[in-house]
Structures are given as C-alpha cells and as structure tokens.
Amino acid sequence: MTSGVIIRPCGLEAVLLEVEDRGQVLDRYEALSAHAPAGVRDVVPSQVAILVSFDPAVTTLEAVVAWIGAVPAVTSSRAAAAAVQIAVTYDGEDLAAVAAAAGMTSEEVVRAHTAAEFRVAFCGFTPGFAYLSGLPVELQLPRRSTPRTRVPAGSVAIASEFSAVYPQASPGGWHLLGRADVRMWDLDREVPGLLSPGDTVRFIASPP
C-alpha cells in the first residue's frame, strides 16, 4: 500500500488505485499521466479510484506497482491542461426549482454557476460526459427524485457536487439549468471528447 492509496490487481493487465482522500484523485491521476513509463497503456480516473492498464509484454505488475509508489502525489502538469469556455443559454426546465431549493433567485443561480471555475474530475456515463467539480455549495442538490427518460443533447445540468453538459440525448436525473450549443463528443475530431480530466471549464451566460 502506497501512502493514502490501496493498490489492487484488476485482471491480468491492470491495477486499481483506491484513493483514501478522493480530493487527491485528480492530482494523482495527473502525476501518473505525466510520468507514465513504457508499457503503461492508459491511466483513467473515476470519482474515488484510478485504473492503470499496462501491456504485460512490455512491463510487469510488480514494475507498475513500484512505479506508482515512486511517483509523487502532486504534479505541476496542471498548467498544461486546457481552459475551456462554454456559452450557455440559461432557460432550463429546472432553473426556477433549483433557485427555490437554494433560497436564491434564478439570476443568482446563474451568477453563481458562471462565477465558478470548474475542473473535469473524470468522464463516464456516456462518451463525452465530463463530471465537473467546483459547483458552489449552495447549488449542490441531490438528483431529481424522478429521472427524465430523455434529456436533450447540450443540456447543462447539476447534481450533487457536479455540473455537466449532456453530450447526447439520454435519460438523466440531473437538474437542468440551460443549454449549450457545443459538441461534447465528435468522432471527426482528433480527440473526440471536448473535455479531458484536469481541464478547467468556465460557463458564460448567453442571451436567451
């Protein structure tokens, strides 16, 4: 066990790092990504853990575990992360309900959401769906008690401590604040996902 991390084999070609302080997951992910040796195929963060996959023809489980233990828990690589601005029309179906639950006006909700600097903590759920940490405490609400069967692509939403932009139409239980005219996932791009772990995101209010 590395300090603050439990390392478990995950099949024959990967290890799972369970991070005791989930606030350090992204820092550890960035540190590992910045120092990945030959044989490490991918480093993938989640909310509480990091999956490291490797090529057993190039390296070994023991070597990967030793490398993980030698990498510092923090890194200066964050400076190279992308800073992305996303324009939002704040006319979401749940904007008024979120404002009421938070004891705010709709305008105050918009100001709080656009004032926050978000950071991509991890990606999942559907291709291009990025979980953005940094949501102001006053906007941190539990998911809707009844999920919608269809949330339109481009919907800007919040739930728990995260905000997100739905990359495609899908079911969802998050609170809808507005909509963004941006392609979060595009297979014609060299990197299909608009956002990657570590990127910073700011939302900009557009006229309705």
Number of C-alpha atoms within 10 A of each C-alpha: 11 13 9 14 21 13 19 14 14 13 9 12 17 22 20 20 26 20 20 14 11 15 12 17 25 26 20 24 26 22 20 25 17 14 14 17 14 11 16 20 13 14 18 18 21 18 16 16 23 23 20 25 21 22 16 13 8 9 15 17 17 9 12 21 18 12 14 21 15 11 15 12 19 16 17 10 14 16 10 9 15 15 15 14 11 17 17 25 19 23 17 17 12 18 21 18 17 22 19 13 14 17 13 16 16 20 13 13 23 21 14 16 22 19 14 15 16 25 26 22 24 24 21 11 10 13 15 21 22 27 26 25 20 19 22 17 11 15 22 18 17 13 14 13 8 9 13 13 10 12 20 16 18 20 26 26 22 26 19 15 17 22 27 21 26 30 25 19 14 14 13 18 18 26 25 27 26 22 23 22 12 16 16 20 19 14 8 7 9 7 11 14 18 18 25 19 21 23 21 21 21 17 21 18 17 12 9 9
